[in-house]
Protein backbone atom coordinates (compact mmCIF):
# COMPACT_ATOMS: atom_id res chain seq x y z
CA UNK A 1 0.00 0.00 0.00
CA UNK A 2 1.34 3.43 -0.94
CA UNK A 3 1.75 6.13 1.69
CA UNK A 4 -0.91 8.22 -0.04
CA UNK A 5 -3.46 5.42 0.18
CA UNK A 6 -3.07 5.38 3.95
CA UNK A 7 -3.61 9.13 4.23
CA UNK A 8 -6.61 9.51 1.91
CA UNK A 9 -9.87 7.62 2.37
CA UNK A 10 -10.88 5.14 -0.33
CA UNK A 11 -13.94 7.27 -1.12
CA UNK A 12 -11.96 10.49 -1.52
CA UNK A 13 -9.30 8.70 -3.57
CA UNK A 14 -12.01 7.33 -5.85
CA UNK A 15 -13.45 10.81 -6.36
CA UNK A 16 -10.00 12.18 -7.27
CA UNK A 17 -9.82 9.77 -10.21
CA UNK A 18 -13.10 11.13 -11.58
CA UNK A 19 -11.93 14.75 -11.68
CA UNK A 20 -10.04 16.29 -14.56
CA UNK A 21 -6.37 17.18 -13.97
CA UNK A 22 -7.09 20.90 -13.64
CA UNK A 23 -10.10 20.60 -11.31
CA UNK A 24 -9.58 22.51 -8.06
CA UNK A 25 -10.40 20.57 -4.92
CA UNK A 26 -10.64 21.84 -1.37
CA UNK A 27 -9.24 19.61 1.35
CA UNK A 28 -8.18 19.71 4.98
CA UNK A 29 -4.58 18.66 5.54
CA UNK A 30 -3.96 17.15 8.99
CA UNK A 31 -0.34 17.64 10.04
CA UNK A 32 1.69 15.55 12.43
CA UNK A 33 1.82 17.44 15.72
CA UNK A 34 3.67 17.33 18.98
CA UNK A 35 0.98 15.76 21.13
CA UNK A 36 0.15 16.48 24.75
CA UNK A 37 1.53 14.01 27.26
CA UNK A 38 -0.62 10.90 27.36
CA UNK A 39 -0.56 10.78 31.17
CA UNK A 40 -1.84 14.34 31.62
CA UNK A 41 -5.12 14.66 33.49
CA UNK A 42 -8.09 16.53 32.04
CA UNK A 43 -7.60 19.25 34.62
CA UNK A 44 -3.94 19.68 33.62
CA UNK A 45 -4.91 19.79 29.95
CA UNK A 46 -7.56 22.44 30.59
CA UNK A 47 -5.17 24.54 32.67
CA UNK A 48 -2.53 24.38 29.95
CA UNK A 49 -4.85 24.67 26.94
CA UNK A 50 -3.22 27.79 25.49
CA UNK A 51 0.27 26.35 25.93
CA UNK A 52 -0.79 23.11 24.25
CA UNK A 53 -2.36 24.98 21.32
CA UNK A 54 0.79 27.09 21.00
CA UNK A 55 2.94 23.96 21.03
CA UNK A 56 0.82 22.32 18.33
CA UNK A 57 0.98 25.38 16.11
CA UNK A 58 4.73 25.73 16.63
CA UNK A 59 5.39 22.06 15.87
CA UNK A 60 3.42 22.26 12.62
CA UNK A 61 4.93 25.49 11.29
CA UNK A 62 8.01 23.70 9.96
CA UNK A 63 5.74 21.77 7.57
CA UNK A 64 4.38 24.88 5.85
CA UNK A 65 7.28 25.50 3.43
CA UNK A 66 7.03 21.89 2.19
CA UNK A 67 3.26 22.18 1.81
CA UNK A 68 3.60 25.52 0.01
CA UNK A 69 6.14 24.06 -2.44
CA UNK A 70 3.91 21.09 -3.23
CA UNK A 71 0.92 23.38 -3.71
CA UNK A 72 2.87 25.77 -5.93
CA UNK A 73 4.02 22.88 -8.16
CA UNK A 74 0.40 21.72 -8.47
CA UNK A 75 -1.39 25.03 -9.05
CA UNK A 76 -2.71 25.16 -5.50
CA UNK A 77 -2.69 27.36 -2.42
CA UNK A 78 -3.21 27.32 1.32
CA UNK A 79 -6.55 28.76 2.42
CA UNK A 80 -5.34 29.88 5.84
CA UNK A 81 -2.29 31.66 7.13
CA UNK A 82 -1.25 28.73 9.25
CA UNK A 83 -2.39 25.64 11.11
CA UNK A 84 -5.37 25.78 13.44
CA UNK A 85 -5.39 24.60 17.07
CA UNK A 86 -5.64 20.97 15.92
CA UNK A 87 -2.78 21.19 13.41
CA UNK A 88 -5.00 21.33 10.31
CA UNK A 89 -4.59 23.50 7.21
CA UNK A 90 -7.26 23.99 4.53
CA UNK A 91 -5.92 23.89 0.97
CA UNK A 92 -7.13 24.10 -2.61
CA UNK A 93 -5.29 22.19 -5.32
CA UNK A 94 -5.60 19.70 -8.17
CA UNK A 95 -6.03 15.92 -7.78
CA UNK A 96 -2.29 15.51 -8.41
CA UNK A 97 -1.64 18.11 -5.71
CA UNK A 98 -3.69 16.11 -3.21
CA UNK A 99 -1.74 12.97 -4.08
CA UNK A 100 1.60 14.81 -3.79
CA UNK A 101 0.61 16.20 -0.39
CA UNK A 102 -0.26 12.69 0.76
CA UNK A 103 3.33 11.65 0.09
CA UNK A 104 4.75 14.34 2.42
CA UNK A 105 6.19 13.10 5.71
CA UNK A 106 4.63 16.12 7.46
CA UNK A 107 1.10 15.04 6.68
CA UNK A 108 -0.91 12.59 8.76
CA UNK A 109 -4.14 12.60 6.71
CA UNK A 110 -6.05 14.48 4.04
CA UNK A 111 -9.79 14.95 4.40
CA UNK A 112 -12.21 16.11 1.76
CA UNK A 113 -13.54 19.55 2.70
CA UNK A 114 -17.27 18.95 2.91
CA UNK A 115 -20.15 21.04 4.15
CA UNK A 116 -21.23 20.08 7.65
CA UNK A 117 -24.88 19.97 8.56
CA UNK A 118 -26.62 19.10 11.79
CA UNK A 119 -29.98 17.44 11.83
CA UNK A 120 -32.53 18.41 14.40
CA UNK A 121 -32.50 16.37 17.56
CA UNK A 122 -36.29 16.73 17.92
N, C-alpha and C positions, 0 to 999 in steps of 0.2 A: 504494500500500500504506500502510495506517495505521501509525502508530508502534507501536501495541499488537501488530499482527500480526508485527512484526519482533522483538518481545521475548518472545512466547509461541509455543511450538511449535504447529504445525498440529494435532497430536494433542491437546494440552492444550486448545487453543482449541475444538476439536470437542467435547471432554468438557464444557466449560463451558456449551455450548448445551443439553446434555442435562439439566443440573441445574436444579432449581427456583430461584427468585430468593432464597429464604431459606436454601438449602443452604450449610453452612459447609465451606469448602475450605482445606486446609493447603497452603502453598506456600513456596518459598524465593525470597526477593527478592535478586537480585544487584545491588549498588550500584556505580556508577562509583567508582573509587578512584584515588588518586594512586599510580601504578605506580613500581616500582623502575626505576632507570636501565637502559636496554636494553644499554648497553655494560659493565655490571658483570659481573665474573667470578663463577663459582660460589663461589669462596673468599670473595670480598668479600660476596656475598649471605649466605653462612652466618655470617660474622663479624658481620654487621649485622642478623641475623634479628629480634631483638627491636625494634630501631629501625624496621625496615621494617614489622613488624606494628603497632607503635604509630602509625606514619605512616598506614597504611591505616585503622586504626580512627578516628584523628583526622579524616582526610579524609572519612569517611563519616558522622560524627556530625551534620554540618549537614543531612543528608537526613532524619534521624529526625522532626523536627517535621512535615515535609510528609507523610511516610509515616503518622504518627500521625493527622493530620487526615483523610487519605483513608480510613484504616481506621475512624475514628470515624464518618464520614459513611456508611459501608457496613457498619455493625454488625460490625466486625472488631477484631482486636487483634494486637499483636506478641507473639511467643512467646518472646522473649529480651530481656534488658535492652538489648542493643546489638549492633552488628555483630561477627561473628567475625573471625578473622585473615585471612580471604579477602574480607571486605567483604560477607558474606551475612547476611540477617536472616530467620528463619522467621516466618511470619504465618498467621493464620486469618481468613478473610473470605468474603464471598459472591462469586458469579461477577461481579457488577457491580463489586465491590471489586477483584478481580483485574484487570479491564479498566481501572479507574481508575488503579490503581498502574502499569500498563503505559504510561500516558500521562504519567507523571512524568518529568521530565528527569533526576532523580537515579538512575533505575533503568536498568540495562543489560539485564537479563533476568529472567524469572520462570519458575521451574521447579516442576513438580508435586512435592510432597513425597511420595515413594514409599518403601516399605520396600526396603532393600538386602539382597540375599542373595548369598552366595558359594558357588559350587559347588565340590565337592572336586576337587582337581587330580590325584587318583589315577586 
